[in-house]
Amino acid sequence: MRNLLFVLALLACGSALAGGVHKIVFHVDENDARRMNLVLNNAANVNKYYQNKGEEAQIEIVAYGPGLMMLNAKKSPVKDRILSFGQNFDNIGFRACANTMKKMKKKTGKDVPLIKGTTIVPSGVIHLVQRQEEGWSYVRP
């Protein structure tokens, strides 16, 4: 029984490092420039940490609710930083919640323009749940 528990513990630890890649997902649900910058700082620092160790990291930043303003091409307070990330990091991606976009469009009558390189996911919360079920490390700064 002890051996079985040990093997299960090893498998659980290994799931977050599938294929030798650290997988980290961050979430933003507040329209707060300080929080958005904190998430970007965290993502860059995590990336640098693993790079310095010679290890790979795959990072996603998921925005939904009021946090979707982070990815709004016209209103984002961190647009320049996100564009810079797009030019400098091929392993950091941005995800926008389609549910939030739909609600915003209904309220304003206009589509939400997204920053170049943003990927739309059906639901930000469900995307976070799925990533955690796939073994990704979840961070909410």
C-alpha positions in Angstrom: 0.0 0.0 0.0 2.9 2.4 0.8 4.4 1.8 -2.6 1.1 2.5 -4.3 0.7 5.8 -2.5 4.3 6.7 -3.4 3.7 5.9 -7.1 0.5 7.9 -7.0 2.3 10.9 -5.4 5.0 10.7 -8.1 2.4 10.7 -10.8 0.6 13.7 -9.3 3.8 15.7 -9.1 4.7 14.7 -12.6 1.4 15.9 -14.1 2.3 19.5 -13.7 5.6 18.9 -15.6 4.2 16.9 -18.5 6.8 16.6 -21.2 9.3 18.4 -19.0 7.5 21.7 -19.4 6.3 23.8 -16.4 2.7 24.9 -17.2 1.3 27.9 -15.3 -2.0 29.7 -15.7 -2.6 33.1 -14.2 -6.0 34.8 -13.9 -7.2 38.4 -14.0 -10.8 39.3 -13.1 -10.3 42.9 -11.9 -10.1 46.1 -13.9 -7.1 47.2 -11.9 -3.9 48.4 -13.6 -1.8 47.5 -10.6 -3.2 43.9 -10.5 -2.6 43.6 -14.3 1.0 44.7 -14.0 1.5 42.4 -11.1 0.3 39.5 -13.2 2.6 40.5 -16.1 5.5 40.9 -13.7 4.8 37.5 -12.2 4.6 35.8 -15.6 7.9 37.5 -16.7 9.6 36.5 -13.5 8.4 32.9 -13.6 9.6 32.7 -17.2 13.0 34.1 -16.4 13.4 31.8 -13.4 12.8 28.6 -15.5 14.9 30.0 -18.4 17.8 30.6 -16.0 17.5 26.9 -14.9 17.5 25.8 -18.5 13.9 24.6 -18.2 10.8 25.3 -20.3 7.7 27.0 -19.2 4.3 27.5 -20.9 2.3 30.4 -19.4 -1.2 31.6 -20.0 -2.9 34.7 -18.7 -6.7 34.3 -18.6 -8.9 37.5 -18.4 -12.6 37.6 -17.7 -15.2 39.8 -16.1 -13.9 43.3 -15.4 -10.4 41.9 -15.9 -11.1 41.6 -19.7 -10.2 45.3 -19.9 -6.6 44.1 -19.7 -7.0 42.7 -23.3 -9.2 45.4 -24.7 -7.2 47.0 -27.6 -8.7 50.4 -27.0 -8.9 50.6 -23.2 -6.1 48.4 -21.7 -3.9 50.2 -19.3 -1.2 47.6 -20.0 -1.5 47.3 -23.8 2.1 48.3 -24.6 3.4 45.7 -22.2 1.2 43.0 -23.7 2.4 43.9 -27.2 6.0 43.7 -25.9 5.3 40.3 -24.4 4.0 39.2 -27.8 7.2 40.2 -29.4 9.5 38.8 -26.7 7.9 35.7 -25.4 6.6 32.9 -27.6 5.6 30.9 -24.5 3.3 33.4 -22.9 -0.3 33.6 -24.2 -3.3 35.7 -23.4 -6.8 34.3 -23.3 -10.1 36.3 -23.3 -13.4 35.0 -22.1 -16.1 34.8 -24.8 -18.9 34.9 -22.2 -17.6 38.3 -20.9 -17.2 39.6 -24.5 -20.8 38.6 -25.3 -22.1 40.4 -22.2 -20.1 43.5 -22.9 -21.3 43.5 -26.5 -24.9 43.2 -25.3 -24.4 46.2 -22.9 -22.6 48.5 -25.4 -23.8 47.2 -28.7 -20.2 47.0 -29.9 -17.7 44.1 -30.2 -14.8 44.1 -27.8 -11.6 44.8 -29.8 -8.8 42.6 -28.5 -5.1 43.2 -28.4 -3.3 41.4 -31.3 -2.4 37.8 -30.4 -5.2 37.2 -27.9 -7.0 33.9 -28.1 -10.7 33.7 -27.2 -11.8 30.8 -25.0 -15.5 30.0 -24.5 -15.4 30.7 -20.7 -12.5 32.1 -18.7 -13.5 30.2 -15.5 -14.0 26.9 -17.3 -10.6 27.4 -19.1 -9.0 27.8 -15.6 -10.8 24.7 -14.4 -9.7 22.7 -17.4 -6.1 23.8 -17.1 -6.0 22.8 -13.5 -7.5 19.4 -14.3 -4.7 19.0 -16.9 -2.2 19.6 -14.2 -1.3 23.2 -14.8 -0.3 25.3 -11.8 -2.8 28.0 -11.0 -1.8 31.4 -9.8 -4.1 34.3 -8.8 -1.9 37.2 -7.8 
